[in-house]
Amino acid sequence: MNIFETVRDIIADQLDVEKDVITPETSFEEDLEADSLDVFQVISEIEDELDIVIETDDNISTVKELVDFIENQEQ
């Protein structure tokens, strides 16, 4: 499973949305109506699932930004 699919599955589960509405361009706030706590919970779940630590002061607003951040940390 690739990073996007893992992230998409976690977002769908945490925010209770269908997987097929989540694309790389999906905005957490505008498309998924997620607040900062929702995004924090998603990131926490991703950290647990992938056994990584995501430390960012950046405002992650789209799924692609989150996936890119994770991929850059893994290198």
N, C-alpha and C positions, 0 to 999 in steps of 0.2 A: 504494500500500500504506500502510495506517495504522500508527501507532507500535506498537499492540498486536501486529499481525500480524508486523511486523519483529522485535520483541522475542521473540515466541513462536517464530518460526523460528530465531532465534539460540540461544535456550534449548534448543530441541529438538536442534539440531545439537551444541551444546557439551556438553550433559548426556546425550546419546544417549537421548532419550525421544521418544515419539510426540507430534506436535503436538496431536492432539485431546484429550490429557489435560491440556493447559495452558489454564487459564482465568484471568481476572483474579484470582480468589480463591485460585489455587494458591500454596501456601507453598513457598518454596525448600527449607527445612529439613525440614518435616514431609511434604510431598507428593512432593517430588523427591529427598529425601535428599541435598541439596547442602550442602556445608560452605562456610566463608567463602572458601576458595580457589576453589571452583567459581563462587560468585557473583562474585568478582573477575574471573575469566576471562570470564564472561558480560558483565559491565560493560565490560571491555576490548574485547571483540568489538563490542559496541554502539557504543562510542566510535569505533572504526575505521569501522564500517558507516555511521553517521550523521554522521561528522565533527564530533563534539561532545566536550566534556570533562565527565565526570560527577564532580564533586567533592562528596563527601558524607561526613559523619561519622555520618549517620543510619543506623540499622540497617534496611536494606530487606529485609523478610521475605516480601512477596508480589509477584506479578507486577504487580498494580495499583499498588502503591507505587512500583515501578520506572518504570512507564509514566507515572504522574502526575508523578514527579520529572523525567523527560525532557521531558514536555510543558510543565512550568513553566519549565524552563531555556530552552526554545526561544522563549519569549515575550519 
